[in-house]
């Protein structure tokens, strides 16, 4: 599998042209700090954008501590023409709502899809990627300090990996849900989560 181009984005003006190229879906994940705070403090948003096949997705790592970044991201989150593919999104939704005053609608949560598709309820991203795609994902930076700048190369690599496989998971899981006649159940569960 070829590597996705990864871009560290610290200015809203750099983000906007990328968002103009969005097709019908994006993959999203977040990194935040929740210790010693009532609300999660959003530090990083990872976005994968589809490229023309067979090119891998382009990955944007958005510095959410940069002035204006939450406001620049909000229109994409609200765009109902673009499906937002996420994994185990419940805490991400709280962080995005608090920081961007927007929710990612419509949502395709791969953890919910895996449960309804009979693969397993509550599966973590690492295990689901291994089960469906046969790819090992490193989770070594799970407990990093995401508020510290600059982020380390290993933090950036970890963050990119969290969205790199979401399109492949979306394709596999959507097919299974449709084959089982469970798409409507799934959409109701995602809407309830939002």
Secondary structure, 3 states (H helix, E strand, C coil): CCCCCEEEECCHHHHHHHHCCCCCEEEEEEEEECCCCCCCEEEEEEEEECCCCCCCCEEEEEECCCCCHHHHHHHHHHCCCCEEEECCCHHHHHHHHHHHCCCCCCEEEHHHHHHHCCCCCCCCHHHHHHHHHCCCCCCCCCCCCCCCCCCCHHHHHHHHHHHHCHHHHHHHHHHHHHHHCCHHHHHHHHHHHC
